[in-house]
Amino acid sequence: MTDHVARLYATALAIVVFFLSWAGVAAHPWGHETEAKADPRIAQLDRRAEKLRQRQARVQRRLDRRFAAYRVALARRQKEIAALQASPAPVAAPSVSAPSVSVATTPAAPVTQTRSS
């Protein structure tokens, strides 16, 4: 094959055939019958996902109710605290003096004794 034009056409044809076969493989023309049958594992995963979504909705509703009750209790407690802070401080009764602290001394003997032979 010494003709450069024939070599160029053969190369172009090989590239076109390569890309057409690549497109045919990428299209998966043989995979339609496998997609028609549902995989039982996928169906099981879908059921589990639906159950989890329902559980998540129940838990979120319960959490919302608890948080609403918490906000009501918090507002009530903050009002109580504000009322206590606004009232004058009660006069404290004179306190009894605390007992004095005494310090005990230890004898002058050493704490540890060692004997040598």
ROSE-4610 file (N, C-alpha, C; in Angstrom, 1 decimal, always signed):
// ROSE-4610
residu = [M/M/M/T/T/T/D/D/D/H/H/H/V/V/V/A/A/A/R/R/R/L/L/L/Y/Y/Y/A/A/A/T/T/T/A/A/A/L/L/L/A/A/A/I/I/I/V/V/V/V/V/V/F/F/F/F/F/F/L/L/L/S/S/S/W/W/W/A/A/A/G/G/G/V/V/V/A/A/A/A/A/A/H/H/H/P/P/P/W/W/W/G/G/G/H/H/H/E/E/E/T/T/T/E/E/E/A/A/A/K/K/K/A/A/A/D/D/D/P/P/P/R/R/R/I/I/I/A/A/A/Q/Q/Q/L/L/L/D/D/D/R/R/R/R/R/R/A/A/A/E/E/E/K/K/K/L/L/L/R/R/R/Q/Q/Q/R/R/R/Q/Q/Q/A/A/A/R/R/R/V/V/V/Q/Q/Q/R/R/R/R/R/R/L/L/L/D/D/D/R/R/R/R/R/R/F/F/F/A/A/A/A/A/A/Y/Y/Y/R/R/R/V/V/V/A/A/A/L/L/L/A/A/A/R/R/R/R/R/R/Q/Q/Q/K/K/K/E/E/E/I/I/I/A/A/A/A/A/A/L/L/L/Q/Q/Q/A/A/A/S/S/S/P/P/P/A/A/A/P/P/P/V/V/V/A/A/A/A/A/A/P/P/P/S/S/S/V/V/V/S/S/S/A/A/A/P/P/P/S/S/S/V/V/V/S/S/S/V/V/V/A/A/A/T/T/T/T/T/T/P/P/P/A/A/A/A/A/A/P/P/P/V/V/V/T/T/T/Q/Q/Q/T/T/T/R/R/R/S/S/S/S/S/S]
num = [1/1/1/2/2/2/3/3/3/4/4/4/5/5/5/6/6/6/7/7/7/8/8/8/9/9/9/10/10/10/11/11/11/12/12/12/13/13/13/14/14/14/15/15/15/16/16/16/17/17/17/18/18/18/19/19/19/20/20/20/21/21/21/22/22/22/23/23/23/24/24/24/25/25/25/26/26/26/27/27/27/28/28/28/29/29/29/30/30/30/31/31/31/32/32/32/33/33/33/34/34/34/35/35/35/36/36/36/37/37/37/38/38/38/39/39/39/40/40/40/41/41/41/42/42/42/43/43/43/44/44/44/45/45/45/46/46/46/47/47/47/48/48/48/49/49/49/50/50/50/51/51/51/52/52/52/53/53/53/54/54/54/55/55/55/56/56/56/57/57/57/58/58/58/59/59/59/60/60/60/61/61/61/62/62/62/63/63/63/64/64/64/65/65/65/66/66/66/67/67/67/68/68/68/69/69/69/70/70/70/71/71/71/72/72/72/73/73/73/74/74/74/75/75/75/76/76/76/77/77/77/78/78/78/79/79/79/80/80/80/81/81/81/82/82/82/83/83/83/84/84/84/85/85/85/86/86/86/87/87/87/88/88/88/89/89/89/90/90/90/91/91/91/92/92/92/93/93/93/94/94/94/95/95/95/96/96/96/97/97/97/98/98/98/99/99/99/100/100/100/101/101/101/102/102/102/103/103/103/104/104/104/105/105/105/106/106/106/107/107/107/108/108/108/109/109/109/110/110/110/111/111/111/112/112/112/113/113/113/114/114/114/115/115/115/116/116/116/117/117/117]
x = [+0.8/+0.0/+0.9/+1.3/+2.1/+1.4/+0.1/-0.7/-1.2/-0.8/-1.1/-2.6/-3.3/-4.7/-5.4/-5.1/-5.7/-5.5/-4.2/-3.9/-4.7/-4.9/-5.7/-7.2/-7.7/-9.1/-9.3/-8.3/-8.4/-8.3/-7.5/-7.4/-8.7/-9.3/-10.5/-11.7/-11.7/-12.7/-12.5/-11.3/-11.1/-11.5/-11.3/-11.7/-13.2/-13.9/-15.4/-15.9/-15.4/-15.9/-15.7/-14.5/-14.2/-15.3/-15.6/-16.5/-17.9/-18.3/-19.6/-19.8/-18.7/-18.8/-18.8/-18.1/-18.1/-19.5/-20.2/-21.5/-22.5/-22.3/-23.2/-23.0/-21.8/-21.6/-22.1/-22.0/-22.4/-23.9/-24.6/-26.1/-26.7/-26.0/-26.4/-27.7/-27.6/-28.8/-29.3/-28.5/-28.8/-29.4/-29.4/-29.7/-31.2/-32.0/-33.4/-34.2/-33.9/-34.6/-34.2/-33.0/-32.6/-33.2/-33.5/-34.1/-35.6/-36.2/-37.6/-37.9/-37.0/-37.3/-36.8/-37.6/-37.2/-36.4/-35.4/-34.5/-35.2/-35.4/-36.1/-35.4/-34.1/-33.3/-33.6/-33.8/-34.1/-35.5/-36.4/-37.8/-37.8/-36.9/-36.8/-36.2/-35.2/-34.6/-35.6/-36.4/-37.5/-38.5/-38.9/-39.8/-39.2/-37.9/-37.3/-37.1/-36.8/-36.7/-38.0/-39.1/-40.4/-40.7/-40.4/-40.6/-39.8/-38.6/-37.7/-38.2/-38.8/-39.3/-40.5/-41.4/-42.5/-42.1/-41.1/-40.6/-40.0/-39.3/-38.6/-39.7/-40.8/-41.9/-42.5/-42.7/-43.3/-42.4/-41.1/-40.1/-40.0/-40.1/-40.0/-41.2/-42.4/-43.6/-43.5/-43.0/-42.8/-41.8/-40.7/-39.7/-40.3/-41.1/-41.7/-42.6/-43.4/-44.3/-43.4/-42.4/-41.6/-40.9/-40.4/-39.7/-40.7/-42.0/-43.0/-43.3/-43.4/-43.6/-42.4/-41.2/-40.0/-40.0/-40.4/-40.4/-41.4/-42.6/-43.6/-43.0/-42.4/-41.8/-40.7/-39.9/-38.8/-39.3/-40.3/-40.9/-41.4/-42.1/-42.7/-41.5/-40.5/-39.4/-38.6/-38.5/-37.8/-38.7/-40.0/-40.9/-40.7/-40.6/-40.4/-39.1/-38.0/-36.7/-36.7/-37.4/-37.5/-38.3/-39.3/-40.1/-39.2/-38.5/-37.6/-36.5/-36.0/-34.9/-35.5/-36.7/-37.3/-37.7/-38.0/-38.4/-37.2/-37.4/-36.3/-35.7/-34.4/-33.8/-34.2/-34.5/-34.9/-33.8/-34.1/-33.1/-32.6/-31.3/-30.8/-30.7/-31.0/-30.9/-29.4/-29.1/-27.6/-27.2/-26.1/-25.7/-24.8/-24.9/-24.1/-22.7/-21.7/-20.3/-20.0/-19.2/-18.7/-17.8/-17.7/-16.8/-15.3/-14.5/-13.1/-12.4/-11.4/-10.7/-9.5/-9.3/-8.1/-7.2/-5.9/-4.9/-4.2/-4.2/-3.6/-2.2/-1.3/+0.2/+0.5/+1.5/+1.9/+3.1/+3.3/+4.5/+5.8/+6.9/+8.1/+8.8/+8.3/+8.9/+8.8/+9.8/+9.7/+8.5/+8.1/+6.9/+7.2/+8.4/+8.8/+10.1/+10.2/+11.4/+12.0/+13.3/+14.0/+15.0/+15.2/+16.1/+17.2/+18.4/+19.5/+20.2/+20.7/+21.3/+22.8]
y = [-1.2/+0.0/+1.2/+1.6/+2.8/+4.0/+3.9/+5.1/+5.8/+7.0/+7.8/+8.1/+8.3/+8.6/+7.3/+6.1/+4.9/+4.7/+5.0/+4.8/+5.8/+7.0/+8.0/+7.5/+7.0/+6.5/+5.3/+4.4/+3.2/+3.6/+4.6/+5.1/+5.8/+6.6/+7.3/+6.3/+5.2/+4.2/+3.4/+3.1/+2.4/+3.2/+4.5/+5.4/+5.5/+5.6/+5.6/+4.3/+3.2/+1.9/+1.7/+2.2/+2.2/+2.9/+4.2/+5.0/+4.4/+3.9/+3.3/+2.1/+1.2/+0.1/+0.5/+1.6/+2.1/+2.6/+3.3/+3.8/+2.6/+1.6/+0.4/-0.3/-0.4/-1.1/-0.2/+1.1/+2.0/+2.0/+1.7/+1.8/+0.5/-0.5/-1.7/-2.3/-2.6/-3.1/-4.5/-5.2/-6.5/-6.5/-5.3/-5.3/-5.0/-4.9/-4.6/-5.7/-6.9/-8.0/-8.2/-7.8/-7.9/-6.8/-5.6/-4.5/-4.7/-5.5/-5.8/-6.6/-7.5/-8.3/-7.4/-7.3/-6.5/-7.4/-6.9/-7.6/-7.6/-8.8/-8.8/-8.0/-7.9/-7.2/-5.7/-5.2/-3.8/-3.5/-4.4/-4.2/-4.2/-5.1/-5.1/-3.8/-3.3/-2.0/-0.9/-0.9/+0.1/+0.1/-1.2/-1.3/-0.8/-1.1/-0.7/+0.8/+1.4/+2.9/+3.5/+3.0/+3.6/+3.5/+2.3/+2.2/+3.2/+3.4/+4.3/+5.8/+6.1/+7.4/+7.6/+6.6/+6.7/+6.8/+6.1/+6.1/+7.5/+8.0/+9.3/+10.4/+10.3/+11.3/+11.2/+10.0/+9.8/+10.4/+10.1/+10.6/+12.1/+12.6/+14.1/+14.8/+14.2/+14.7/+14.7/+13.5/+13.4/+14.4/+14.6/+15.6/+17.0/+17.3/+18.6/+18.9/+17.9/+18.0/+18.2/+17.4/+17.6/+18.9/+19.4/+20.7/+21.8/+21.7/+22.7/+22.7/+21.6/+21.5/+22.1/+21.9/+22.4/+23.9/+24.5/+25.9/+26.6/+25.9/+26.5/+26.4/+25.3/+25.2/+26.2/+26.4/+27.3/+28.8/+29.1/+30.5/+30.7/+29.7/+29.8/+30.0/+29.2/+29.3/+30.6/+31.1/+32.4/+33.5/+33.4/+34.4/+34.3/+33.1/+32.9/+33.5/+33.3/+33.8/+35.4/+35.9/+37.4/+37.9/+37.3/+37.8/+37.7/+36.7/+36.6/+37.6/+37.9/+38.9/+40.3/+40.6/+41.9/+42.2/+41.2/+41.4/+41.8/+42.6/+43.0/+41.8/+41.8/+40.7/+40.6/+39.5/+39.4/+39.7/+40.3/+40.6/+39.3/+39.1/+37.9/+38.0/+37.0/+37.0/+36.9/+37.5/+37.4/+36.0/+35.7/+34.3/+34.0/+32.8/+32.4/+32.2/+32.6/+32.5/+31.0/+30.8/+29.4/+29.0/+27.7/+27.3/+27.5/+27.8/+28.1/+26.8/+26.9/+25.8/+25.5/+24.3/+24.0/+23.1/+23.3/+22.5/+21.6/+20.3/+19.3/+19.1/+19.1/+18.9/+17.4/+16.9/+15.5/+15.5/+14.3/+14.2/+14.4/+14.7/+14.9/+13.7/+12.5/+11.3/+11.2/+10.5/+10.4/+9.6/+9.9/+9.2/+7.8/+7.5/+6.2/+5.8/+4.6/+4.1/+3.0/+3.0/+2.0/+1.3/+0.1/-0.6/-1.2/-1.1/-1.7/-2.7/-3.7/-4.8/-4.7]
z = [+0.0/+0.0/+0.0/-1.2/-1.3/-1.6/-1.9/-2.3/-1.0/-0.8/+0.4/+0.5/-0.6/-0.5/+0.0/-0.5/-0.1/+1.4/+1.8/+3.2/+4.1/+3.6/+4.3/+4.4/+3.3/+3.3/+4.3/+4.3/+5.1/+6.6/+6.9/+8.3/+8.7/+7.8/+8.2/+8.3/+7.5/+7.6/+8.9/+9.3/+10.5/+11.7/+11.7/+12.8/+12.8/+11.7/+11.7/+12.2/+11.8/+12.2/+13.7/+14.2/+15.7/+16.5/+16.0/+16.8/+16.7/+15.5/+15.4/+16.3/+16.3/+17.2/+18.7/+19.0/+20.4/+20.8/+19.8/+20.1/+20.2/+19.4/+19.5/+20.8/+21.3/+22.6/+23.8/+23.7/+24.7/+24.8/+23.7/+23.7/+24.3/+24.6/+25.2/+24.5/+23.2/+22.6/+23.1/+23.8/+24.2/+25.7/+26.3/+27.8/+28.0/+27.0/+27.2/+27.9/+27.6/+28.3/+29.7/+30.1/+31.5/+32.3/+31.7/+32.4/+32.6/+31.7/+31.8/+33.1/+33.5/+34.7/+35.9/+36.9/+38.1/+39.0/+39.5/+40.4/+41.8/+42.4/+43.7/+44.8/+44.7/+45.7/+45.6/+44.3/+44.1/+44.7/+44.4/+45.0/+46.5/+47.1/+48.5/+49.1/+48.4/+48.8/+48.7/+47.6/+47.5/+48.6/+49.0/+50.1/+51.4/+51.6/+52.8/+52.8/+51.7/+51.6/+51.9/+51.4/+51.7/+53.2/+53.8/+55.3/+56.1/+55.6/+56.3/+56.2/+55.0/+54.8/+55.7/+55.8/+56.7/+58.2/+58.6/+59.9/+60.2/+59.2/+59.4/+59.6/+58.8/+59.0/+60.4/+60.9/+62.2/+63.3/+63.2/+64.1/+64.1/+62.9/+62.7/+63.4/+63.2/+63.8/+65.4/+65.9/+67.3/+67.8/+67.1/+67.5/+67.5/+66.5/+66.4/+67.6/+68.0/+69.2/+70.4/+70.6/+71.8/+71.8/+70.7/+70.7/+70.9/+70.5/+70.8/+72.3/+72.9/+74.3/+75.1/+74.6/+75.2/+75.1/+73.9/+73.8/+74.7/+74.9/+75.9/+77.3/+77.7/+79.0/+79.2/+78.2/+78.2/+78.4/+77.7/+77.8/+79.2/+79.7/+81.1/+82.1/+82.0/+82.9/+82.8/+81.6/+81.4/+82.0/+82.0/+82.6/+84.1/+84.7/+86.1/+86.5/+85.8/+86.1/+86.0/+85.0/+84.9/+86.1/+86.5/+87.6/+88.9/+89.1/+90.3/+90.2/+89.1/+89.0/+89.2/+88.8/+88.9/+90.4/+91.1/+92.5/+93.4/+94.4/+95.2/+96.0/+96.2/+96.9/+98.3/+98.9/+100.3/+101.2/+102.4/+103.3/+104.0/+104.0/+104.6/+106.1/+106.8/+108.2/+108.6/+109.7/+110.1/+110.2/+109.6/+109.6/+110.9/+111.3/+112.4/+111.9/+112.7/+112.3/+112.1/+111.2/+110.9/+112.0/+112.3/+113.3/+112.9/+113.8/+113.5/+113.1/+112.3/+111.8/+112.7/+113.1/+113.9/+113.2/+113.4/+112.7/+113.7/+113.4/+114.3/+113.9/+114.8/+114.5/+114.7/+114.0/+114.2/+115.1/+115.7/+116.5/+115.7/+116.4/+115.7/+115.2/+115.5/+115.0/+113.5/+112.9/+111.4/+111.0/+109.8/+109.3/+108.9/+108.3/+108.0/+108.7/+109.0/+109.7/+108.9/+108.7/+108.0/+108.9/+108.8/+109.7/+108.8/+109.2/+108.4/+109.3/+108.7/+109.4/+109.7]
